[in-house]
């Protein structure tokens, strides 16, 4: 995936890149947005590939590999669904064996409990992994 943006702020060794939201990312909402609805990505200035020094209002091209996008889609959409369904069936088995109850309430509770467990695991792994900043997955180059 490839998007174009511009550098809006440089503070020390960090630059902020504003990218206009496109139709591709309209419903996602993962990236942080400013008041105008544009995405703001903080990056280290040293990671911007350029033959000259970068400055405010420079145009940049931001690329992310499709394999990384597919992995993120899998993690953010498919795995929670698996945990939700898995929790439902776990609750179904548990309610029949332990509680001798055939209602849907226990199944739904375990479904959301598993979804909550997934969220906690995802947050834990995200915080443990080194270099969990978004710009480690991006290739950024200045448009000359």
Secondary structure as UniProt FT lines:
FT   STRAND          2..11
FT   TURN            12..13
FT   STRAND          14..19
FT   HELIX           23..25
FT   TURN            26..28
FT   TURN            35..36
FT   STRAND          39..44
FT   HELIX           45..47
FT   STRAND          48..49
FT   TURN            56..57
FT   STRAND          59..64
FT   HELIX           66..73
FT   HELIX           74..78
FT   HELIX           79..94
FT   HELIX           95..99
FT   HELIX           105..128
FT   HELIX           134..137
FT   STRAND          138..142
//
